């Protein structure tokens, strides 16, 4: 597998995991996901993945929601990313 393709797939997987952790019920995982999203590495992964810059703002907003709202919204965001930014 081409190194760039591998990096892109890995970055997408890490972002997807962080979104899932934001919507989950485990406080420790939520805190780690939030720290990752606020890190420079997240923005680098977004660029590698081809995800829109506004994803950062959406996830910061997501983190401020109630746990139930986070769960529903994280699933919706994941679905949009999977459908609109699928690898060809």
JOGIKA-V68273 format. One record per residue. N is the residue number from 0. RES is the residue in one letter. SS is DSSP state (~ for helix, > for strand, _ for the rest). PHI is phi in whole degrees, -180 to 180 (NA if undefined). OMEGA is omega in whole degrees, 0 to 359 (none if undefined). Layout:
# JOGIKA-V68273
N,RES,SS,PHI,OMEGA
N,RES,SS,PHI,OMEGA
This chain:
# JOGIKA-V68273
0,X,_,NA,178
1,X,_,-59,183
2,X,~,-60,180
3,X,~,-66,179
4,X,~,-65,179
5,X,~,-61,179
6,X,~,-61,180
7,X,~,-65,180
8,X,~,-64,179
9,X,~,-65,179
10,X,~,-61,178
11,X,~,-63,180
12,X,~,-66,179
13,X,~,-66,179
14,X,~,-64,179
15,X,~,-60,179
16,X,~,-65,179
17,X,~,-64,179
18,X,~,-64,178
19,X,~,-61,180
20,X,~,-68,176
21,X,~,-66,182
22,X,~,-90,182
23,X,_,-81,184
24,X,_,-96,183
25,X,_,-86,184
26,X,~,-64,181
27,X,~,-65,179
28,X,~,-66,177
29,X,~,-59,181
30,X,~,-63,178
31,X,~,-65,179
32,X,~,-64,180
33,X,~,-64,178
34,X,~,-63,178
35,X,~,-63,182
36,X,~,-64,179
37,X,_,-86,182
38,X,_,-91,175
39,X,~,-62,180
40,X,~,-63,179
41,X,~,-62,181
42,X,~,-64,176
43,X,~,-63,179
44,X,~,-65,177
45,X,~,-62,178
46,X,~,-63,179
47,X,~,-61,185
48,X,~,-79,185
49,X,_,82,178
50,X,_,-74,182
51,X,_,-70,178
52,X,_,-61,182
53,X,~,-69,178
54,X,~,-59,178
55,X,~,-57,181
56,X,~,-62,179
57,X,~,-63,182
58,X,~,-76,174
59,X,~,-65,176
60,X,~,-63,179
61,X,~,-57,183
62,X,~,-63,182
63,X,_,-87,182
64,X,_,-79,175
65,X,_,-69,180
66,X,~,-55,180
67,X,~,-67,178
68,X,~,-63,178
69,X,~,-63,182
70,X,~,-62,181
71,X,~,-66,183
72,X,~,-66,180
73,X,~,-65,177
74,X,~,-66,179
75,X,~,-66,179
76,X,~,-63,179
77,X,~,-60,180
78,X,~,-62,180
79,X,~,-62,180
80,X,~,-63,181
81,X,~,-65,182
82,X,~,-78,186
83,X,~,-88,183
84,X,_,-127,179
85,X,_,-68,176
86,X,_,-72,179
87,X,_,-80,none
